[in-house]
């Protein structure tokens, strides 16, 4: 588990004698004879009959997807979210993409262009659908991060008077980066591209995934199978406009660069040992299952890797290590959890003695920069929460299941989606475990440390009840490749390659199984993708915001400085806009007895909140929106009776004057003169 990663091929060494057994190498095609136009497209497709399926499924799937989008009805979203709003024709697109991708992998020669095209199409269909259908940015947390970027841009850095959001002043890397992007491009707001951030993030993740997987194997079937499994099972939804999505991308890049360097060092060590032995037979354990011969030159994600190969014996060069330091610094300054995940992963990789020369300098940089940052910039947050962090270390069972209990009763659709999420997570991890047990080579290449590391962090902290899902996300890159080895790996190919001398290109991988195995793989992939759609789309009823809700929240954000804004939950499109000049009170954030009081006596709890003096002396406003009600309903935060009771109490309260309303939101102003309620409401909006 702790040995250095090994590549599935052995690059020829000029000092190695020629192999005793002739090795067939396909001649390079003559550029003058390469087909052009339609012939080139047909020649690039895999061989028939699976080749014709691969050739036709992709364009047909995209065409059906585009035809289905205009027929989506967002008003139909309920306890299964976007799944209820999409027409049946839409679901034909992911099915065809899955069938076509399986056909691509069934071809004897898997071509990067076709496998990559199917992966990109999957990302576009799954993550691009909400971006195209929604007229506004989805997800309240994405709106919060937009508001923080806007505030840092206005203040030129840290935001004074941030209150509870001061934690973002202590980890500002992500926000300062996007503020820099706005200054450089002249854009007014990140809203111009934040809606497409899930698509952008998942496309960018393909780079480090390719580099990581190619460090373990050159079998294109395993590489692209692992990438497809990653994209088809990443249901957690941490790809929105957020510091964690930014830091996760950089984390995976650092891991990929380190693992690639480990593979390069080991490859050169094997070549040197083979040369010293005078062409003796290589150790059977150093050769992994059937993998195609390495192409003559670098391409794609391997281009960066080749820069790192040159001095593999001498450790890190200055330029690559400087790049790593920049990436690590960006991670440390952007997110609290990701540096810990990165440090634990590197620590487990460093347990192998032959890995330490490469891993320990990077691990020292991660630990050093994290400690330095936490002791200086983030010291206020760390000091205030240190006792809680230490106490969490003694409650691993609580950390693993925290955040699942609610006072209300979730609807059946949400219960079904929750079981689908957990079933998908268990299925992926079981497939990964089976892959590790079936193929010995995956247990020697550094995959298991990357799979186990997030579990250790899971047991250390609850992270507001999200740690279980975060741990799955960080373990997914390793789990996906292990599952791909189970589904498409050729176990018999290991012994077939053992007798080849060092430096001999491996034999091309054979077609993985017959129609039965191909059909089983297709059904399994469709089941996994279906689970991801449940997890990714089931809460879209509360993640989607109508233009009317956006208008109501903007109305409240433009109230006079010093105003206090009361809401039922924080599920609003931009409730944090102008957070540095407004005080905010979220009734649903109460805990313990206060939350039980809100559920039992919502009217009394509302009157108590309104009567609490505003320290800033400004007016008090209450905003209730469609998404807040759905937040309580879908998450089970409060029973429906409490939500209805609070809305009725607000409408009947004589000291609340309705100043703005539309079909999806209502805004009240508290008119008690003793609470500063005499201020005039901002102009605009519809006032019934």
BATIGU-525425 format. One record per residue (C-alpha): x, y, z. Coordinates in steps of 0.05 Angstrom, whole numbers, plus 5000, padded with zeros to 4 digits. Example, Ala and Ser with C-alpha at 12.3 -4.5 7.8 and 13.67 -1.06 7.14 Angstrom:
524649105156527349795143
***
This chain:
500050005000505750475015510450314958511850824905507050874846509050444787507250574715503850034675509150094621516750114621519750644578525450354534532450514558537750604505542650204548538049594551539549034501534348894449529048384471530147674452522947584429520848004370515748534389510648764340510149514332505049824286508350264234506951004239501851224188504351624129501752344138500752394063496051794065491852024123484452084106481152764105474153034114468652524126473451954115477752224172471652234219469751524200476951284207477451584277471451184301472350514335471349894292464349624276459449444303461049784369464550324329458150534294454650574361460151014388460051434325452551544326450651564400454452204415451152674365444352354374444852434450446753174444441153294394435952974440438553374499437954034462430953844437428753664507430954294543425454764516420254274542422754294614417754584664421154864725414454974759413754214765419654154812417753814878420953344927425153024871427453694845429553774772428053044757420653224758421553824712425353474656421553144599422552404585426552564522431952884565433552224600435051894533441352334528445152054588442951344570445651414499452051734524453251154571451850634517456350994468461951064518461750324534462150184460468350634455471750234511469849584478474049764417480949434415484250114405481050634451482051324421482851934465478652384422472451944426472951774500474452504516468552744474463752294512466352524579465653254558458553114534456752794600459253404638455353864592448853464599449053374674452054034696450054474638442654334643441354774704445755324675441555334612434755264644435355734704434756484691438656624755444556334793442855694830444455544903444356024962451655904980453856094910450056754919453556854986460356784954458457264899456557774954463357674988467157784924463058414912464558664982472058524977472158874910468859494940473459515000479759314962481058725008478558515077471458735092470559135157464458995199463558305168460658005232459557255225462457275155469157515181471656805172472156955098476957525113481456995144481256535083480557045026484656704972478756474928475157144934481357564922482857144860476057284830476458014849482958034810479457704751474058234752479158794754483058484697477058354653472858964669466758544688462058834739460458194776462257454777454957314762457057334689460456654695458656384764452556034734457255614691462155474746460054744755461454614681468054994683470354644747468853944721472254074654478454344690478653724734479953294673487153564669489553314738485352684731488752504666495652644695494052244758491251644722496751634669501651604726498650944746497150634678497750754604491750324588487050824557481150384575482750444649484451184645478151404610473850894647476251184713474851894689467851704666466451364733468951984770464452454730458551964734458851864809460852564835453952684865456053114924455253774886461354134912462854424843458955074850462055764857465755654922472555634956472054884966471154754891477155204877481454874931479354174910481654294839488454534865488853954915487853444860493053804817498253764873496853024885497352884810504053244805506952874865504452194841507252324772514052484801513951854842512351444779517851784740523051634794520850914798520950834723528151084718530150644777527350034741530850224677537450304714536649634748535049304682541249604650545649374707542848674701544748654628537748524602535548014654528247844662524348364701520948224766513947974754511248434807513849064773509548964712502249144714496548884672496048954597497349664575498249964507505050194484506750914501506051404444512351694415511252394442507552754498500452994489494953304532495853244607502452874597505753504570506553794640508753114666514553074617517453714646517853354712521252724686528053004669531053034739527252474773533452204806535452884835528853044869524853664853527254194806526454924827521055094776516354504789517154574864515755324860509355154822507454684878508655224930504155704892498555184889499355004962499255734983492855834943489655234978491855445048489256155038482555935009479755365051480455075120479254335106483054215041490054315069488553785122486253295069492353435027497153355087494052685107494352415035501652615029503252325098500551645077504251675011510651825050510151185091513650835034521150915044522451014970517251564966520052015020525152394979519552634935513652694983516752975046518853655017511753754992508753515058513353995096510954565052503654395064504454335140508954945145504555415104498255165140501155275209503855955189497156175161493155915220497856245269497456925235491757105187486756575212488756625285482156935309477956365281482855825303483256105374475656145380474555435355480655065379477154735438471554485392476554215343480153835398473553565427471553315358477652865356474552445411467852345376469251975311462451635311458852295318463152615264461152085213453652185221453052905245447953365213442852835194437552955248431753445235425553645273420853595214419253005170422453005102418052825042418452145010422352394950427952664994428252025034428851634969434252104944437952045010438051285004440251334932446151774953448351295006447250694961451451014907456951184956457050464982456950174912462850594889467050414950465249674944467249684870473850024890475149504944473648934895478349244844483849284896482848554916482548294844488648654816495148614854498449184816493549714842495749544913502949744896501950394860499650884914492150854901490250564969493351135009489351634968483051224982484251155057486651855073479752205073477051675121482051885173479852615167472552395170473652095239477152725263471753265252464453335234465353975193458254205206455453515186458553525117464853115130461752455107460452745038466953125034470852485051467352124994469052684945476452674964476751914960473051894893479151984846482451364873475950984880474051124808480550844780480150224825473050104801475250194729480649664740475249184764470649314705475649374648482249104674485148464644487548034702490547504657494848024623499648064682502847394673503147484598507648094607512047814661516947464614518548084573525548384585526249094613524749634562520049204520513649564502507649194531502848844486496549214466490649104512485448624486477948764481475048704552470348114550464547944505457548214498455347954566460848324604459648944561452248924577453548844651458249444650453149864613447549694662452149824722454350504694447150704681445350514753451150934781449351524737442051474758444151514831448252134815442352474782438252334845443552644889445253224844438253434823433653234881434253894919433754354860426854604881430254984937436755114899433055464842431056184851425956544809427257254783421757484831425657224891431957564866428158224859425458174930432258034960435358604922429859054948431758865019439258945004437959664983434859855049438460385090445160215122444259945192437859575175436558895205433958345159430057755189428657135147426056435161432156085131438456295095436055995029435856654991439056904926443857414955441457505026448657705043448858284994451558895031452758445092457858955117452459485126446459055147445158605206442057935191437957455235435956765209430556455252432055745226439255805251436955735323438955115360436354685416430654975456430155595413428955185350423854755386420255385409420155635337417054975314411854975368410155715373412456055309408356695320411156805390418256665365417257175309414757715356420657595402425557675345422158315322422158605392429658495400432959185393437259315331444159535357445259935293438860325305436160215234429459935212427759195215425158795155422358095149422957725083419457075067420656725000418556094962425455784970425355875046418955485051421754935007428154925048424154765110419954255073425453875036430553865092425653735148428354345185421354545210414554215204409754495153405154735208410655185236412155495169404855635156403955895226409656385218407056645152400156735181402957095242406957565199400857735157396557865219401858245259399558975265406659235272408858915206407359335144407858985077412459405033414058924976410658304948410357874886408157164872414556854903416457324960413857835010417558365050414958685115417659285152417159305228413759955246414859995321417760685333421960435390425759965344427560485292421760265248420060975227425060975170422260995100422460365058426460404993422760594930421260084876417859404873410559254877407059484940400159184947
***
